[in-house]
Amino acid sequence: MSDNETKNRDVRVLIYSHDTFGLGHLRRCLTIAHSLVDQNKDMSVIILTGSPIIGSFNFRARVDFVRIPGVIKLRSGDYTPLSLLIDIDETLAMRDSIIQHTADIFDPDIFIVDKEPLGLRGEVHKTLKMLKERGTHLALGLRDIMDDPVHLIPEWERKKAVPALRDLYDSIWVYGLPQICDPLEGIELPKSVRRKMTYTGYLHRSLPHGTPAHWTLQKIEAPYLLVTTGGGGDGEEVIDWVLRAYENDKALPNPALLVLGPFMHSDRQAEFIHRANKLDNVEVITFDAQIEHLMARAIGVVAMGGYNTFCEILSFDKRAVIVPRTQPRMEQFIRAKRAEELGLSAMLTDDDVRDWKRMATALRQLPQQALPSDVVVPGLMDGLENLNRLVNHAVERVRKADRERSSERTDRSGNGNSRSRLRVAGRKPR
């Protein structure tokens, strides 16, 4: 490849989205992909995902996805295919093959792996090694909080995560701030790995491009309290708790809009819709891929405190009550507790009793809370800006290495080296 070809070719970013439950990983990866193409007109991004509802989202120009067979995690901790009537080993083999072949053909400048250093059961390990040999920049993207160190340390030891960070990855990008949390706290990391870590700040959200979905609200009007549980697969308790507050306290001052989530069991969805239909000031919808529009019109938010919802609460400067889960991870609880300590939001702990009076009191007090913007945390929402800067720097390094390899091949050709026609270490010529 000539120097001009190296310099002028399009930039390619491949993102692996670790999707075994909910919407969190996919929505974070989509946010990153859209920001990258918005800021870089010569860039294309492909997202590898097993999410069954990936097609429900709008994609910007130059962003696309490759759907790999979906899997879900059982309560036992085992995995099972989401839809196919084949065993998990066959499913994982298919996923591994699709990931590797996509990376081989797409030949990215940068490969961003979401959360799991080696992917689900090591399914991106071969791809990482292949791209490492080509000189692709390998980046691990971590949310602000992974889990309580007591649980994370043995999990990462079992998955051999630290050797992957040491030997394969060029960068570790943490989508948060160290003054809020170190996601790898307690893990013994070589200094070389710590030097790879960069805290970007949280990923700012804005209203999506295009026309929003038009939900015709039948009973309520904005401003309302938005109650959202993300994917909804583990949000039944929060929805039930809010409904009981409205069922027992008819004088709650603000109407509520409940978004159940696409992964909530259909029987529970039907139950909640039936209960809400009896209330004049509560409305229910199942899912909106552009929930940012709903949040922008809300007077306050009740949520479980997943990473994306937390970013949206901060981005749209909304008062919030976080009701975090504590199983199977402590991630949401740690985030909610730290946010409450900083004054960014309030927290309501689930004591398994879920007294409706406690929830009603929290709902009444919610509109009187301070706004997140009243708290000054330098760099809090600079994540996308910093991430774009990191990606551009990585591309420059990759392109410089490509030019050096191209120059070496030219020199070998000039010396009559018969290997000059063969591909040496480096990325595929385009």
Summary of the structure (lengths in Angstrom):
residues: 430
radius of gyration: 23.3
end to end distance: 7.3
largest distance: 87.5
contacts: 1384
relative contact order: 0.13
helix: 43%
strand: 15%
